[in-house]
Amino acid sequence: MAYTTIDDPGLFFDVNLWTGNSTTPRAFTGVGFQGDFLWIKSRNEGTDFELNDSVRGVSKYINSNTAIVEGTETQGLISFDTDGYTLGDANYWNWTAKTFVGWCWKAGTTVVPSGGTITPSACSFNTTTGFGIYKYTGTGSAATIAHGLTHAPEIMLVKSIDTTAHTWGCYNNTAGNGMMLVLNNTAAEVGPDAQYWNSTSPTTTLFSVGTDSYQNQSGTQYVAYCFSSIKGFSHCGGYTGNGNANGTFVYCGFRPAWLMIKCNSAAGNSWNIYDHKRPTTYYGNVVTELLEADTSNVTLTNSSFDIDLLSNGFKCMGNESGINQNAAEYSYLAFAEAPFSNSNSVPCNAR
């Protein structure tokens, strides 16, 4: 049996770097696919993260670091294109002389799956990569939503888009179905509580929402980004820190192109995002630059946060509490640059 069905992860996920020039339209090509979800941040300016997707409409944005409602910016993301995307001249997308990173995911199928007690008003999902985007209206009663992925979601990022009072509610399989994390702050996981996910783990056909306002207030609209582990392409998991500069090794089954880590068990720790293109110079495979999804901070470079990206996973090279505190519990989401072994059983190498 083949190790993976995805020999080229770049057909479904891409990291892009650019310097803003405030021109419109500004097309980015060479991505390799038409995306459905774009997550952007300025690296050298204290701006919000901008999240655009094809389900809510390309001009609609939300922020991973705030609880504000969905906004509209017609000169932010203008379009998803067959081989990339086009931006306008809005500052937080294309500000002159500011450096940016954009992470782009492909979904695809827009036929709304049936079977849940809440039916999404719109969606886009991909059974090959286990990634889906769903827009739905809450009912205030415990409910299920059909996702169509054929794999159980293991990480879900959910945000109300029309009510400011509600922050991000996040599910991850390592914490469990009665627990919740919040993407736009540094809190530890909270729970257990049946109002989170109805204390029910996602299945291969459905995910559950409880009665909490983070995920299912009556009449409130939400967007949910769902991620499943796909061998050789993506991995949702967890690990225990050891507090040592020779840190924990975490097996993913691929060389990561993108990695987000959150400490579940201790407050005060950000959602730390790394990728294989920041910085553009390396020593070995060690990535020395990160962004915090819950803040508007510029790029952080601190050796205690260093991560070594390897052919089959990653290794913490510092003892910062955000990634490697002794005995602390962490969750992570990772996407591949290259699988450890392709469909012909040919191994890939570290850099």
N, C-alpha and C positions, 0 to 999 in steps of 0.2 A: 504494500500500500504506500502511496506517495507520502512523503513527509508533509508536504503542503500543497494546496491547490493554487497558491498565489506565488508564483516565481518572482514577479515584479511588483512589490508593494507600491512603487511609485505610480502605478496606474490608478491608485485609489487614495493615496495620501501624499501630500507634498509640503515641503518647507521652502519658503521664498523670502529672500532679503532684498530690500531696496532702500534708496535714499529718496525722500520726498522732493517733488519739484513744483507742486501746486499747479500742474497742468491738467486739463480735462478735454477729452477723455484720455486716460492713460491705460493702455492695454498691456497685460502681462501674459506672454505666451510661453510655450515649452513646459507647461505644468503636466501635460500628458493626459488630461481628462477634463470633463466639465464638472465642476464642483457643485456641492449643495450646502456646504457649511464652511464659512471663513471666519477665523479668529485672529484678530490683528492687534498689535501693540507697538507703540513707538519705543525704541530701545534707549534713546537718549533724552527723552522728554517725559515729564511726569503726567502722562495722559491716561485716560481710562482704556481698558481693553474693549474692543468693538467686536461684537459677535453678530454676523449676518448669516441668513440662511434662505434657501429657496422656498421653504414651506411658508414662512411668515411674509416673504416678499423681500427682494434684495435691498430695498431702501430702508427696511426696518432694522433697527439695531437694539441690542441690550448689552449690558456690561457685566463681565464676570466679577468685577470688584465692587459693584454697587447693587442696591435694591431698587433702583429707579425703574419706572415703567418703560416699556418699549418706546423708542423714539423713531423719528423719520428723518433721514438725511439723503436727499436725492443726489448729492455730490460725494457720497461716501463710496459704497459699492454700487456701481451702475449696472453690472451684469455679470453672470457666470457665462463663460464662453466655451466653445468646444475644446479649446486647448489652454484654458486659463480663466482669467477674469479681467474686468475693466474697472478701474477706479476713477473717481472724479477729483476735484481739487479741495475737498473738505480736509481741514487740518489733521484730524485724528486718523486719517487714512493716507494722506499724501502731502504733508506739511513740508515746505521747502527746507532743505538742509537737515531734516530730522531723519534718523535711521529707523527702519521698521522691520518687523518680522511678521509674516503671515503664514498661518497653518491652515491647510485646506483639505477637506474630506469630500469624497464622492459618496453619495447615497444612491438614488436612482428610481426605484419603483414608487409610483405615486398613487396606485390603487389602494384605497383605504381597506385594511384587513377587517374582517367581521369576527364576532365572537365575544367581545367584551361587553360589559354593562355600560361603559362610556365609549362612544364611537368618535375617533378623532375627526375634526373638521377638515384636516389636511395632513399629509405625511409624505415622507420620502425615505425609503429604506433599502438596504442591500443585503440579501441573504448570503452573498459570498464573503463579505467583510464583517458581517454582524453589527452594522451601524445603522441607526435609524433616528429620524427627527419626526416628532409628533406634536401637533397642535390640538388642544382639546379644551373643553369648558368643564369646570368642576361642578359637582352635584352636591357636595357636602355630606354625602353618604359613602361608606366604603365601597369601592368599585374595582373593576378590572378593565384593562385596555389591551386589545389585541395588537401585537407589534409586527407580526409577519416575518420575523427574522429567522425562524427555525432553530435559533440558539437562544438560550435564556440570557437576557441582559444581566451583566455582573456589575456594571457601574451605570447609574442614571443621574443626570444633572437636570433638575427641574426648576423652572422659574415662572412665576406669574408675570404676565406681560401687560396687564392693565390695572394693577394695584400696587402702589409703591410700598405699602406696609410689609409686603411679603419678600423675604430674602430667598436665596437659592436653597432648595432642599435636595440633598444628595444621598443616594443609596450606593453602598458598595458591599460586595459579597463578603469581604473579610470582616466587616463589622456585624453584619447580619440584618435580618428583616425587621427588627423592632428598633433599629438605631438610625440616626441621621447625622450627617455632617452638613455644614453650610459653606458654600463655595466662596462667598464674599466676606468671610471673616476667618479668624484664626482659632475659633473655638474647637475644643475636642468634641468627639461624638457625643450625642445626647440620646437618652433612652435607657432601657427598653420601654417602649410605649406603643400600644396597639394603634394609635392614631398615625404612626409612621408606617406607611406601606401595608397597613392592615395586618402587620406581623406576618406577612406572607411573602415568601421569596418568589421572584419571577420564574416562570416556566418557559418552555420552548415556544409557547403560543401567547401567553398573557403576562403583563406586569400589573401589580396591584397598587392602588393608592388608598390611603386611609382617610381620616376626617380632618387632618391638620391643614391649616391655611397655606402652608408651604407647597402643597401638592393638590388640594381638592376642596377649595372653598366654593360654595354654591354660587354660580354665575360668573366666576372669575376665569379668565382665559390663561392657559399655561402652554409653555413649550417644554418638551422633554427630549433630551439627547441621550440615547441609549447605546451602550457599547457592550459587546460580547467578546470573549476570547476566541480568536481564530488562529489555529496553529500556523506558525510561520509569519503571521501578519500583525496580530494584536494580542495583548495580554493584560488582563485585570487580575491583580493579586495583592499579596501582602507579605510583609516580613517583619522580623524583630530586630531592632538595632542592637549593636554591641558596644557603642561608645568608644570605638577604636578607630584611629586613622587608617588601619588596615581593616576596613569595614566589611560589612555583610555583602556576600555575593548573592545576587538574585538571578535565577535562571528564567529567561523569557522564551527561549527557543529561536531567537533571532538577534541580529545587531540592531539596537534601537535607533530610530531616527528622531523620536519624540518621546518624552518621558515626563509625567507629572506625578509628584510624590506628596502625600499628606500624612502628617502624624495624627492618628486616630485617638490616641490615648492621653495626650497632654496638650493643654491649651497654649496659645501663644505662638503657634507655628503655622506659617503660610503654606499655600499650595504652590510648590516649587516646580517650575516648568523648565526643562532642558530640551535642546535639540541638537542634531548633528551638524548644523551650519553656524552655530554661535558658540564661541568665536570662530573666525575663519582660519585661525592658526591653532594648532594643538601641540601638546607634548604627549607623545604616545596617542592614546585614545581618550585622554581625560578632557572633559568639558568643564570649562572654568567660568561659564557665564549662565546665569539663570534669571528668569522673571517670575514674579509672584502674582498668581492669578487673582488674588484677593486684594491687591493694592494697585495704586497708580504709579508706583515707584519705577525709576529707571533701572536699567540692567544692574544686577548685583554680581560682583566678582569678589569672592572670599574663599580662600583655599579650604576652609572647613566645610564648604558646601560642594566641593569637587566630586564629580561622578565620572567613573571610568566606563565608557561604552565598549562592550566586548562583543565578540562574534555570536555569543549565545545568551547575552543578558547584560547586567550592569553591576558595578561594584562601588559602594560608597568609599570615598577616599578621605573623608573628614569625619569629625565627630559632632558637628553642629546638630542641635536638637531637632531641627527641621527635617533631617534625613537619617540621623544615626545616633540617637540618644540610647544609652544602655537600657535594655529591657522595654523600651517604648515600642508600641505597635504602629505599623505604617501600612497604608494602602497605596497602590500605584496603578497608573494606566500607561501603557506603552504601545507604540506603533513601530513597525519594522522599517529599517533601511534595506535589509536583506535577510532572508530566512537563514537559519543555521545550516540547513540543507535544502536544496531545491527539489522539485518534483521528480528529478532524475537521480536523486540521492547524491548530488555533487555538493560538497560542503562549501560554505562561504567563509571568508577569512576576516579577521579584525583588520582595522586600518594599520 
